[in-house]
Amino acid sequence: MALKKFIVFIFIILFISSLVFSIEFGFLAGKNTKPSNTALGLSAGMGLLIPMVKFEFELMNQNSTDLKTIAVGIKIRKKIGSLAPYVVIGAGTRFEKFSITFSNYDYFTYIGGGTHFYVLPLLSLRFDVRYQSYSDINNVRLSIGAFAHL
């Protein structure tokens, strides 16, 4: 049920972002340090009216636990040939089950960076590292992903 809602949300974001400069979406796989586990997820982004600045939305599912994360951020990126290095800063929340009770969420901020390596003009591989700061722990997430750019 939550996956269906997320897919509808992504399509809405993609429709809205089609009205602006550019959009990107992709699939991610990564490794967290605390708790130590693997994570799979989806990411979508859209270019803003400011050159090199993008809005980003991610949903990740941590495989060995029932924890999920939703994060939003601002990415600054410059494409240089087939590489597009970037830095990103944002905030998110971690939860087990979606609820309107905000006490069930664990909030975090993050900063990170990485690069998109374009294998085709509209397809890239993303390599990413993010430092996530929760109220009780700090986590580092390494991830790779495949992205389409429109």
C-alpha positions in Angstrom: 0.0 0.0 0.0 2.8 2.4 0.9 4.7 1.6 -2.3 1.6 2.4 -4.4 1.3 5.8 -2.6 5.0 6.4 -3.2 4.7 5.6 -6.9 1.7 8.0 -7.2 3.7 10.7 -5.4 6.7 10.1 -7.7 4.5 10.5 -10.8 3.1 13.7 -9.4 6.6 15.0 -8.7 7.7 14.0 -12.2 4.7 15.8 -13.8 5.4 19.0 -11.8 9.1 18.7 -12.6 8.3 18.4 -16.3 7.2 22.0 -16.1 10.7 23.1 -15.1 14.2 22.8 -16.4 15.1 19.0 -16.0 14.1 15.9 -14.1 16.0 12.8 -13.0 14.9 9.5 -11.4 16.6 6.3 -10.5 17.1 3.3 -8.3 19.6 3.1 -5.5 21.4 0.4 -3.5 23.6 1.2 -0.6 25.2 0.3 2.7 24.6 2.0 6.1 27.1 2.0 9.0 24.5 2.4 11.9 22.5 0.2 11.9 24.8 -1.8 9.7 22.6 -3.0 6.8 21.9 -2.7 3.2 19.3 -0.4 1.7 17.3 -0.2 -1.5 15.4 2.8 -2.7 14.2 5.3 -5.3 15.3 8.8 -5.9 13.7 11.6 -8.0 14.9 15.1 -8.6 14.1 18.2 -10.6 16.1 21.2 -11.8 15.2 24.5 -10.4 15.2 27.9 -12.1 18.7 28.5 -10.6 21.4 26.9 -12.8 23.2 23.9 -11.3 20.7 23.6 -8.4 18.4 20.6 -8.1 15.7 19.5 -5.6 16.0 15.8 -4.6 13.6 13.4 -3.0 14.6 9.9 -1.8 12.8 6.9 -0.3 15.0 4.1 1.1 14.1 0.8 2.7 16.6 -0.8 5.0 16.6 -4.5 4.3 17.6 -6.1 7.6 15.1 -4.0 9.6 11.7 -2.6 8.9 13.1 1.0 8.9 12.4 3.3 6.0 13.7 6.8 5.3 12.3 9.7 3.4 14.7 12.6 2.7 14.6 15.8 0.7 17.6 17.9 -0.2 19.2 20.5 -2.4 21.9 19.3 -4.8 24.4 21.6 -6.4 25.8 19.9 -9.5 27.9 20.9 -12.6 28.3 18.5 -15.6 31.8 18.4 -16.9 32.0 16.1 -19.9 30.6 12.7 -18.9 31.0 13.4 -15.1 28.7 15.5 -12.9 30.1 15.9 -9.4 27.8 17.3 -6.8 27.3 18.2 -3.1 24.0 17.7 -1.4 22.5 18.9 1.9 19.1 18.0 3.3 16.9 16.5 6.0 14.7 13.5 6.4 13.0 11.1 8.7 13.3 7.4 9.6 10.3 5.3 10.6 9.0 1.7 10.8 5.4 2.4 9.9 3.9 5.5 8.3 1.8 7.3 10.9 0.4 10.8 11.6 1.8 10.6 15.1 5.1 12.5 14.8 6.6 10.9 17.9 7.1 7.7 15.9 9.7 9.4 13.6 13.4 9.8 14.0 14.6 13.0 12.2 18.0 13.6 10.7 20.0 16.0 8.7 22.6 15.0 6.1 25.4 16.3 3.9 27.1 14.4 1.2 28.5 14.3 -2.3 29.2 12.1 -5.2 29.2 12.0 -9.0 27.0 11.0 -11.8 29.0 9.1 -14.6 27.0 9.5 -17.8 27.2 6.3 -19.9 24.7 7.7 -22.4 23.4 11.3 -22.7 20.2 10.4 -20.7 21.6 7.6 -18.5 24.0 7.8 -15.6 25.5 5.8 -12.8 25.6 7.6 -9.5 28.2 7.0 -6.8 27.3 8.7 -3.5 28.4 9.1 0.2 26.2 10.8 2.8 26.8 11.6 6.4 23.5 11.5 8.3 23.2 13.0 11.8 20.4 11.6 14.0 19.7 12.8 17.6 21.3 9.6 19.0 23.7 8.3 16.3 25.6 9.4 13.2 25.4 7.2 10.1 27.4 7.1 6.9 25.6 5.8 3.8 27.5 4.7 0.6 25.3 4.0 -2.4 25.3 3.4 -6.1 22.4 3.9 -8.5 21.2 4.0 -12.1 19.5 7.2 -13.2 17.5 8.5 -16.2 17.7 12.2 -17.0 15.0 14.0 -19.0 
